[in-house]
Amino acid sequence: MDHPEYFKDLEAVKDSFKKFLIQAKQTVVANLSDPVVNQILSIHPKDVNTIIDYSKHLIDFTLQIPGEFNIMNASAAFQVGLILGIDPQATRQSLERFTGASRRFEYIGEYQGAKVYSDFGHHPTEIAKTMEAVREKFPKERILLIYQPHMFSRTKTLFNDFVKVFQKVPADKTYIIDIYPSREVDTELVSSHQLVKAIQKEIEPKFRNSEKVVPAIVYIGSKNQTLNKLKPEIRKGDIVFFMSAGDTDELAKELVRS
């Protein structure tokens, strides 16, 4: 789940989608491989006579944007195009030409031979899927992830999920910035420093007797300190990936300008 400032739990999220679904007419395009989606669709709106499971109709696209989740999204869009009577070839060509939305795996430029990207990801699932796509696109490059948690309530509610994700994130080094408050006030509910400590506590025992390199997770402090600490770490050929729904996009652009 997400947006804990609005939804107290997953059931509240499901209820919201059910209210939306009741308004549907004729056709619903959904991913029935997801058990939660299946539960939501169990209400089966009376005006809906067709449910299309796009997870069973994945299209063999050659997309400009990486990630299995983008194949899923494109397949859903393709099914909607068929429903609307759009020429399938035109839909395919449009999807295959699409280079991505702003702040979604967005290429910003270069800094001393390193490629710099910005992404809006801020939920544990988003982080995991996006970073899998980054590693898929750059299998041999060194990846530096700079992550800024977004909102204290989200970080607190999903704290354990963040810890699990960052234990496995396929980055060579991860830097975590102080939480971006957005519309919230810092009441010392949770901090990025606490998050990094929790991640490190889980990682260290697992690698104690292993020959593998322990994943590097670093607390970097405030946004204003980030670039000064980051620049000496960057090497030619690196992938520098800024991720947050906060203001790390500004950092990515400032890095490229410098």
C-alpha positions in Angstrom: 0.0 0.0 0.0 1.0 3.7 -0.2 -0.2 7.1 1.0 -0.6 6.2 4.6 -1.6 9.8 5.3 -4.9 9.0 3.5 -5.3 5.2 3.7 -5.0 3.6 7.2 -4.4 0.1 5.7 -4.6 -2.0 2.6 -8.3 -2.6 3.1 -8.9 1.1 2.8 -7.0 1.2 -0.5 -9.1 -1.8 -1.8 -12.3 0.0 -0.8 -11.2 3.1 -2.8 -10.6 1.0 -5.9 -13.9 -0.8 -5.5 -15.8 2.5 -5.4 -14.0 3.5 -8.6 -14.7 0.1 -10.2 -18.4 0.3 -9.6 -18.6 3.2 -12.1 -17.0 1.0 -14.9 -19.1 0.3 -18.0 -18.7 -2.7 -20.3 -15.0 -3.6 -20.0 -12.3 -3.7 -17.4 -8.6 -4.3 -18.3 -6.7 -5.7 -15.3 -3.8 -7.7 -14.1 -5.4 -10.8 -12.7 -2.1 -12.4 -11.7 -2.2 -10.0 -8.8 -4.2 -11.5 -5.9 -5.2 -8.1 -4.6 -6.6 -7.1 -8.0 -8.6 -10.4 -8.0 -10.1 -9.6 -4.6 -11.1 -6.1 -5.8 -12.7 -7.5 -9.0 -14.8 -10.0 -7.0 -17.4 -7.3 -6.7 -17.9 -7.5 -10.5 -19.8 -4.3 -11.4 -23.2 -5.1 -13.0 -22.5 -3.0 -16.1 -19.2 -4.8 -16.9 -19.6 -7.8 -19.3 -15.9 -8.3 -20.1 -12.7 -8.5 -18.0 -9.5 -8.6 -20.0 -6.5 -10.1 -18.1 -3.6 -8.3 -19.8 -1.1 -10.5 -17.8 -2.2 -13.4 -20.1 -1.8 -11.2 -23.2 1.7 -9.8 -22.9 2.9 -8.4 -26.2 6.4 -9.0 -27.5 7.4 -5.3 -27.6 10.8 -3.8 -28.3 10.5 -0.8 -25.9 12.8 2.1 -25.4 12.3 1.9 -21.7 13.6 -1.1 -19.7 11.9 -3.2 -17.1 9.4 -6.1 -17.1 6.9 -3.8 -15.5 7.0 -1.6 -18.6 6.1 -4.6 -20.8 3.1 -5.1 -18.5 2.1 -1.5 -18.7 2.5 -1.4 -22.5 0.4 -4.6 -22.8 -2.4 -3.1 -20.8 -2.3 0.0 -23.0 -2.3 -2.2 -26.1 -5.5 -3.9 -24.9 -7.2 -0.6 -24.3 -6.2 0.5 -27.8 -8.0 -2.6 -29.2 -11.1 -1.8 -27.2 -11.1 1.7 -28.6 -10.7 0.5 -32.1 -7.2 2.0 -32.6 -5.1 0.3 -35.3 -2.9 -2.3 -33.5 0.1 -1.4 -35.6 -0.2 2.3 -34.8 -0.5 1.4 -31.1 2.6 -0.8 -31.2 4.6 1.8 -33.1 3.6 4.5 -30.6 4.5 2.4 -27.6 7.8 1.3 -29.1 8.8 4.9 -29.8 7.9 6.1 -26.4 11.1 7.1 -24.5 9.5 7.6 -21.1 7.9 10.3 -18.9 9.7 13.0 -17.0 11.3 11.8 -13.8 10.8 8.1 -14.7 14.2 6.7 -15.5 14.9 10.1 -17.1 18.4 10.7 -18.5 19.6 14.1 -17.3 23.1 14.2 -18.8 26.7 13.5 -17.9 29.1 14.4 -15.1 32.8 13.7 -15.8 31.9 10.7 -18.0 29.2 9.3 -15.7 25.6 9.1 -16.8 23.1 10.8 -14.5 19.4 9.8 -14.2 16.4 11.0 -12.2 13.4 8.9 -11.1 10.3 9.7 -9.1 10.3 6.3 -7.3 9.5 6.5 -3.6 7.6 3.3 -2.7 9.5 0.1 -1.8 8.0 -1.8 -4.8 8.8 1.0 -7.2 12.4 1.2 -5.9 12.9 -2.6 -6.3 11.4 -2.8 -9.8 13.1 0.4 -11.1 16.5 -0.6 -9.8 16.1 -4.1 -11.4 15.4 -2.3 -14.7 18.5 -0.1 -14.2 20.7 -3.2 -13.6 19.0 -4.9 -16.7 20.0 -1.9 -18.8 23.5 -1.5 -17.3 24.6 -5.1 -16.3 28.3 -4.3 -16.0 28.4 -0.7 -15.0 28.9 0.6 -11.4 25.6 2.0 -10.1 25.4 4.7 -7.5 21.9 5.1 -6.1 21.0 8.4 -4.3 17.7 7.9 -2.5 15.7 10.5 -0.6 12.7 9.1 1.4 9.5 11.0 0.9 7.4 11.9 3.9 7.8 10.8 7.5 4.4 9.0 7.6 5.3 6.9 4.5 8.8 6.1 5.8 7.4 5.0 9.2 4.5 2.9 7.9 6.6 1.1 5.3 9.9 1.1 7.3 10.3 -2.7 7.3 9.5 -2.9 3.6 12.2 -0.3 2.9 14.7 -2.3 5.0 13.9 -5.4 3.0 14.2 -3.7 -0.4 17.5 -1.9 0.3 19.1 -5.2 1.5 18.7 -6.5 -2.1 18.8 -3.4 -4.3 21.1 -4.0 -7.2 23.2 -0.9 -6.7 27.0 -1.0 -6.0 26.5 1.8 -3.4 23.4 3.5 -2.0 23.4 6.9 -0.4 20.3 7.8 1.6 19.5 11.5 2.2 17.4 13.0 5.0 13.6 12.6 4.5 11.8 15.1 2.3 8.9 16.3 4.5 6.5 17.5 1.7 3.4 18.7 3.6 4.4 17.1 6.9 6.3 18.5 9.9 9.2 16.6 11.4 8.1 15.3 14.8 11.1 13.0 15.1 8.8 10.1 14.2 11.5 8.5 12.0 14.7 9.5 10.3 16.9 8.4 7.4 19.7 7.7 9.8 17.5 5.2 11.6 16.6 3.6 8.3 20.3 3.2 7.3 21.1 1.7 10.7 18.3 -0.8 10.4 19.4 -1.8 6.9 23.0 -2.3 8.0 21.9 -4.3 11.0 20.1 -6.8 8.7 22.8 -6.9 6.1 25.9 -7.5 8.2 25.1 -10.9 9.7 24.2 -12.3 6.3 27.6 -11.4 4.8 29.7 -12.1 7.8 31.0 -15.5 6.6 30.5 -14.8 2.9 33.1 -14.0 0.2 30.6 -11.6 -1.4 31.0 -7.8 -1.0 28.8 -6.4 1.6 26.3 -3.9 -0.1 27.3 -0.4 0.8 24.5 1.7 2.3 25.5 5.1 3.5 23.7 7.9 5.3 24.7 11.1 3.6 22.8 13.7 5.6 21.0 16.7 4.3 20.3 17.4 0.6 22.7 20.4 0.8 25.6 18.1 1.7 24.9 15.5 -0.9 26.8 16.7 -4.0 30.0 17.7 -2.0 30.1 14.2 -0.6 29.1 12.4 -3.8 31.3 14.1 -6.4 34.6 12.5 -5.1 33.0 9.1 -5.4 31.9 9.3 -9.0 34.1 7.6 -11.7 33.9 7.7 -15.4 31.4 5.2 -16.7 29.3 5.2 -13.5 25.5 5.3 -13.5 24.4 7.9 -11.0 20.8 7.4 -10.2 18.8 9.9 -8.2 15.5 8.6 -6.9 12.7 10.4 -4.9 9.4 12.1 -5.1 11.1 15.0 -3.3 13.6 17.4 -4.8 16.6 15.1 -5.8 15.7 16.0 -9.4 17.3 19.4 -8.7 20.4 17.7 -7.4 20.7 15.6 -10.6 20.5 18.7 -12.8 22.9 20.6 -10.6 25.4 17.8 -10.8 25.2 17.8 -14.6 25.6 21.6 -14.7 28.7 21.4 -12.6 
